[in-house]
Amino acid sequence: MTMLRSVLLGCGSYLPERVLTNDELARDIETSNEWIVQRTGIEQRHIAASGEVTSDLAIKAARAALAAAHVDAQSIDLIVVATSTPDNTFPATAVTVQAGLGITRGAAFDLQAVCSGFVFALATTDGLLRTGTYKRALVIGAETFSRILDWKDRTTCVLFGDGAGAVVLEAQQQGGGRDDRGILTTHLRSDGRHKSKLYVDGGPSSTQTVGHLRMEGRAVFKHAVAMITDVIEDAFRTTGYTAADIDWFVPHQANKRIIDDSAHKLGIAPQKVVITVGQHGNTSAASIPLALNVAIKDGRIKKGDLVLLEAMGGGFTWGSALVRW
């Protein structure tokens, strides 16, 4: 029995020109390249230029994804932007992206699930495409986290960077089995009891300010591996696949130790793990599509490959997506 699947047609990304190295950070705060690399695996991150906003990054990533998919912007009838750093409180950054691409039809909205945002946006878009209401969508993760960092807090400012990644999805009839192309299954979770462990201490309703990112690093690390493996095991149970079947594991790029521990616990071979945190830092909702694009461009991810995505973010939120490219 055939069914509609959300098939990924192309991927694109954009990173700001400015690169901020660990050594540069060490000039202003008490840290070192060795300290940061040992604890996180991060060597550098990209920082948006003055006046360069989240929608600017998103539009450039979207254009790259459209080019990779060989489709025209006018064929897009749905845009979902995952971001925690929108241009404005409202309207949604997605409508600015829509206008920037010259699209005047369909729907565009933002989704906020912090670092899990891209996986949440994929799941949401997949649900909408499979209803048949929309045909072709852009899903974008875009962040300018440098704007919400306390640059005197060495426990957080060394971790994050700016960037954007995008994919084009199209509703296509597939055979209905686990060998179909497209999104095979998604699993999402949230637990608001953990809000204080990773949050921003400002907002329109509470402080009328943007605020700064605050994090209990050890607590986040403690919960991350267990939560990540939870939703991945759900994906395996739903599809019948196992870790041995995965061609590529593309996790949220928060911390290399979390990535390594998660892959080890799941039994995913190290050579199947895509890691870009060293070059990008933690770009929140942008990290998965940025990593995806790196692995596609260098030839690792090919058509037909089984790709596992996962993320965890503030809230806590966490989720997985199993995709056949």
Residue pairs with C-beta under 8 A, 6 or more apart in sequence:
1 176
2 173
2 174
2 175
2 176
3 130
3 173
3 174
3 176
3 180
4 129
4 130
4 132
4 171
4 172
4 173
4 174
5 130
5 171
5 172
5 173
5 174
5 180
5 181
5 182
5 183
5 184
6 122
6 125
6 126
6 129
6 130
6 137
6 169
6 170
6 171
6 182
6 183
7 169
7 170
7 171
7 172
7 174
7 181
7 182
8 167
8 168
8 169
8 182
8 183
8 323
8 325
9 68
9 69
9 70
9 71
9 167
9 168
9 169
9 170
10 65
10 66
10 67
10 68
10 69
10 70
10 71
10 167
10 168
11 65
11 68
11 165
11 166
11 167
11 168
11 289
11 292
11 293
11 296
12 61
12 62
12 63
12 64
12 65
12 66
12 67
12 68
12 165
12 166
12 167
12 293
13 61
13 64
13 163
13 164
13 165
13 166
13 286
13 289
13 290
13 293
13 294
14 57
14 60
14 61
14 64
14 163
14 164
14 165
15 46
15 162
15 163
15 280
15 290
16 46
16 47
16 48
16 49
16 52
16 57
16 162
16 163
17 46
17 49
18 46
18 47
18 48
18 49
19 44
19 45
19 46
19 47
20 44
20 45
20 46
20 47
20 161
21 33
21 43
21 44
22 31
22 32
22 33
22 36
22 37
22 42
22 43
22 44
22 158
23 33
25 31
25 36
25 157
25 158
26 32
26 33
28 151
29 151
29 152
29 154
29 157
29 158
30 154
31 154
31 158
33 43
36 42
36 43
36 158
37 43
37 278
39 255
39 257
40 158
40 159
40 255
40 256
40 257
40 277
41 255
41 256
41 257
41 259
41 275
41 277
41 278
42 158
42 159
42 256
42 277
42 278
42 281
42 282
43 278
43 279
44 278
44 279
44 281
45 160
45 161
45 162
45 280
45 281
45 283
46 161
46 162
46 163
46 280
46 281
47 146
47 161
47 162
48 56
48 57
48 144
48 146
48 147
48 162
52 144
53 87
53 144
54 83
54 85
54 86
54 87
54 93
54 142
54 143
54 144
54 164
55 87
55 93
55 96
55 97
55 100
55 142
57 142
57 143
57 144
57 162
57 163
57 164
57 286
58 81
58 83
58 93
58 97
58 140
58 142
58 164
58 166
59 96
59 97
59 100
59 101
60 164
61 140
61 142
61 164
61 165
61 166
61 286
61 289
62 73
62 79
62 97
62 101
62 138
62 140
62 166
63 73
63 101
64 166
64 293
65 138
65 166
65 167
65 168
66 72
66 73
66 76
66 101
66 138
66 168
68 168
68 296
69 168
71 136
71 168
71 170
73 101
73 102
73 103
74 102
74 103
75 135
75 136
76 101
76 103
76 106
76 136
76 137
76 138
76 168
77 105
77 106
77 107
77 134
77 135
77 136
77 137
78 106
78 107
78 108
78 125
78 128
78 129
78 134
78 136
78 137
78 138
79 94
79 97
79 98
79 103
79 106
79 107
79 108
79 109
79 137
79 138
79 140
80 94
80 108
80 109
80 110
80 111
80 121
80 124
80 125
80 137
80 138
80 139
80 140
81 92
81 93
81 94
81 97
81 108
81 109
81 110
81 111
81 121
81 140
81 141
81 142
82 110
82 111
82 112
82 113
82 117
82 118
82 120
82 121
82 139
82 140
82 141
82 142
82 285
83 93
83 110
83 112
83 117
83 141
83 142
83 143
83 284
83 285
84 112
84 114
84 117
84 143
84 145
84 148
84 200
84 284
84 285
84 314
85 143
85 144
85 145
85 147
85 148
85 284
86 92
86 93
86 110
87 93
87 96
89 204
92 108
92 109
92 110
93 110
93 142
94 108
94 109
94 110
94 140
95 108
95 109
97 108
97 138
97 140
98 104
98 106
98 108
106 134
107 134
111 117
111 120
111 121
111 124
113 119
113 120
113 121
113 190
113 285
113 313
113 315
113 317
113 319
114 198
114 284
114 285
114 313
114 314
114 315
114 317
115 252
115 254
115 282
115 284
115 285
115 287
115 311
115 312
115 313
115 314
115 317
116 188
116 252
116 285
116 311
116 312
116 313
116 315
116 317
116 318
116 319
117 141
117 284
117 285
117 311
117 313
118 139
118 141
118 165
118 285
118 286
118 287
118 288
118 289
118 309
118 311
119 186
119 188
119 288
119 309
119 310
119 311
119 319
119 320
119 321
120 188
120 317
120 319
121 139
121 140
121 141
121 285
122 139
122 167
122 169
122 183
122 186
122 309
122 321
123 183
123 186
123 188
123 319
123 321
125 137
125 139
125 169
126 169
126 183
126 186
128 134
128 137
129 135
129 137
129 169
129 170
129 171
130 171
132 171
134 171
135 170
135 171
136 168
136 169
136 170
136 171
137 168
137 169
137 170
138 166
138 167
138 168
138 169
139 166
139 167
139 169
139 289
140 164
140 165
140 166
140 289
141 164
141 165
141 166
141 283
141 284
141 285
141 286
141 287
141 288
141 289
141 290
142 163
142 164
142 165
142 285
142 286
143 162
143 163
143 164
143 283
143 284
143 285
143 286
144 162
145 160
145 161
145 162
145 213
145 282
145 283
145 284
146 160
146 161
146 162
147 210
148 200
148 210
148 211
148 212
148 213
149 156
149 157
149 160
149 212
149 213
150 156
150 157
150 212
150 213
150 214
151 157
153 212
155 215
155 217
156 213
156 214
156 215
159 254
159 255
159 281
159 282
160 213
160 281
160 282
160 283
160 284
161 280
161 281
161 282
161 283
162 283
162 286
163 280
163 283
163 286
163 287
163 290
164 286
164 289
164 290
165 286
165 287
165 288
165 289
165 290
165 291
165 292
165 293
166 289
167 289
167 292
169 182
169 183
172 181
172 182
174 180
174 181
174 182
178 184
178 239
178 240
178 241
179 324
180 324
181 303
181 304
181 324
181 325
182 323
182 324
183 321
183 322
183 323
184 239
184 322
184 323
184 324
185 235
185 238
185 239
185 321
185 322
186 235
186 319
186 320
186 321
186 322
187 231
187 234
187 235
187 238
187 319
187 320
187 321
188 231
188 317
188 318
188 319
189 227
189 230
189 231
189 317
189 318
189 319
190 315
190 316
190 317
190 318
191 315
191 316
192 315
194 219
194 223
194 315
194 316
195 314
195 315
196 216
197 215
197 216
197 219
197 220
197 223
197 314
197 316
198 213
198 214
198 215
198 216
198 220
198 313
198 314
198 315
198 316
199 213
199 214
199 314
200 210
200 211
200 212
200 213
200 214
201 207
201 211
201 212
201 214
202 209
202 210
202 211
202 212
203 209
203 210
203 211
221 255
221 257
221 258
223 312
223 316
224 254
224 255
224 258
224 262
224 312
225 258
225 261
225 262
225 265
227 312
227 316
227 318
228 251
228 258
228 262
228 310
228 312
228 318
228 320
229 262
229 265
229 266
230 318
231 310
231 318
231 319
231 320
232 266
232 308
232 310
232 320
233 266
234 320
235 241
235 308
235 320
235 321
235 322
236 242
236 243
238 322
239 322
241 306
241 322
242 267
243 266
243 267
243 268
244 267
245 306
246 268
246 272
246 306
246 307
246 308
247 272
247 301
247 305
247 306
247 307
248 272
248 273
248 274
248 295
248 300
248 301
248 305
248 306
248 307
248 308
249 263
249 266
249 268
249 272
249 273
249 274
249 307
249 308
249 310
250 274
250 288
250 291
250 292
250 295
250 307
250 308
250 309
251 258
251 259
251 262
251 263
251 273
251 274
251 288
251 291
251 309
251 310
251 311
252 282
252 287
252 288
252 310
252 311
252 312
252 313
253 259
253 275
253 276
253 277
253 280
253 281
253 282
253 283
253 287
253 288
253 290
253 291
254 277
254 282
254 287
254 312
255 277
255 282
256 275
256 277
256 278
259 273
259 275
259 277
260 270
260 273
262 310
263 269
263 270
263 272
263 273
268 308
274 291
274 292
274 294
274 295
274 300
274 301
275 291
276 287
276 290
276 291
276 294
277 287
280 287
280 290
280 291
283 290
284 313
285 313
287 311
288 309
288 311
292 301
292 307
292 309
295 301
301 307
301 325
302 325
303 325
304 324
304 325
305 324
305 325
306 322
306 323
306 324
306 325
307 322
307 323
307 324
307 325
308 320
308 321
308 322
308 323
309 320
309 321
309 322
309 323
310 318
310 319
310 320
310 321
311 318
311 319
312 318
